[in-house]
Amino acid sequence: MSHSESEETSFLAQHPRMMGVLFMLLVLLTQVGAAAGAVSSANPGP
């Protein structure tokens, strides 16, 4: 069930809003990862 790169490119060309959704999801996950790293370094543990 693998998709070729051209299929994904044509899908994104037909659905331009999906590019924005994927970009914002990437940004959100990046921010969550940074916040999780900051919280874990602030709490040294028991």
C-alpha positions as CSV (number, residue, x, y, z in Angstrom):
1,M,0.0,0.0,0.0
2,S,2.7,2.4,-0.9
3,H,2.0,5.6,-2.8
4,S,4.4,7.0,-5.3
5,E,5.7,10.5,-4.9
6,S,3.8,11.7,-8.0
7,E,0.5,10.5,-6.5
8,E,1.2,12.5,-3.3
9,T,2.2,15.5,-5.4
10,S,-0.9,15.4,-7.5
11,F,-3.1,15.0,-4.4
12,L,-1.6,18.1,-2.9
13,A,-1.9,20.0,-6.1
14,Q,-5.7,19.1,-6.2
15,H,-6.1,19.9,-2.5
16,P,-4.0,23.0,-1.8
17,R,-5.5,23.5,1.7
18,M,-4.0,20.2,2.8
19,M,-0.5,21.6,2.3
20,G,-1.3,24.3,4.9
21,V,-2.8,21.7,7.2
22,L,0.3,19.5,7.0
23,F,2.6,22.5,7.5
24,M,0.7,23.6,10.6
25,L,0.7,20.1,12.0
26,L,4.5,20.0,11.5
27,V,4.8,23.3,13.3
28,L,2.5,22.2,16.2
29,L,4.4,19.0,16.7
30,T,7.7,20.9,16.7
31,Q,6.4,23.2,19.4
32,V,5.0,20.3,21.5
33,G,8.4,18.6,21.3
34,A,10.2,21.7,22.4
35,A,7.8,22.3,25.3
36,A,8.1,18.7,26.4
37,G,11.9,19.0,26.4
38,A,11.7,22.2,28.5
39,V,9.3,20.6,31.1
40,S,11.4,17.5,31.5
41,S,14.6,19.5,32.0
42,A,12.9,21.8,34.6
43,N,11.8,18.8,36.8
44,P,14.9,16.9,37.9
45,G,12.8,14.0,39.3
46,P,12.3,12.4,42.8
